[in-house]
Amino acid sequence: MFTWRRPAPAAIEKSLSDSRSRALSYGPVGTVQTPASAFQLDELIVTIGHGAADFDAARTALATWTHFRLGWLEVYPRDAPIVTGTVVAVVIRHFGFWSMNGCRVVYGLDDAGGRRFGFAYGTLTNHAERGEELFEVAIDGASGDVTYRIRAASRPRATLVRLGYPLARWLQARCRRESGEAMRQAVATAQRRRGGATG
């Protein structure tokens, strides 16, 4: 859904209500792991901290959607639980207008060794694109480095996105870059609150 003005809370809630009954706009779930050739695959991996304390901070940041608090991009509800089946509205300001896009959490990542945590969401039929996106934080057992990873498999769905595909690709790259910076800042803030200790 595209609008010229920032969506009001009532409009966002209406979009969320509509999204809950919608199907995924792609298939199968897990597409981001081994995407078909029709999908564009993108990935960003960035080091955001070091040590167990930073990993805990990164987990908390990811679980509270910090990676989506970019000013021009937000997720609603802001406190949506990271559990399979949760539906969110991704609200984006781009090129002078706004869009609301429905997504559903399709699976989580939380390995038994406690070294990675994350989730993937998939686009619904009211999203401007179709595909799946994975968000993950991990700690390297040898180096202690904490990383944040975004991996996305996408293709345009809405006509407007197909017509402006180069701009859409630029926006996707901006989102990955700024999302990584938001996670790095979240971990740095947690470090300061701990007095600079990195665990």
Number of C-alpha atoms within 10 A of each C-alpha: 14 16 12 10 11 16 19 9 10 9 12 20 16 11 19 21 15 12 22 16 10 16 15 23 19 17 14 12 15 18 18 23 14 10 18 12 8 9 18 15 19 15 13 15 15 16 17 23 25 18 17 17 18 26 29 19 19 31 20 15 21 22 18 16 19 20 26 24 16 15 8 12 17 19 22 19 16 14 11 14 15 21 15 14 14 16 27 29 25 19 22 20 19 13 8 8 12 18 20 26 23 30 32 24 21 22 18 17 14 14 11 7 7 10 15 19 22 21 20 25 28 31 27 26 19 22 23 22 22 22 29 32 24 23 19 21 27 24 24 15 11 6 9 16 17 26 23 28 19 20 19 26 24 23 20 20 16 15 11 12 16 15 11 11 14 11 14 17 15 10 14 14 15 12 17 21 15 15 22 24 18 19 28 22 18 21 26 19 14 19 18 11 10 12 9 11 12 17 13
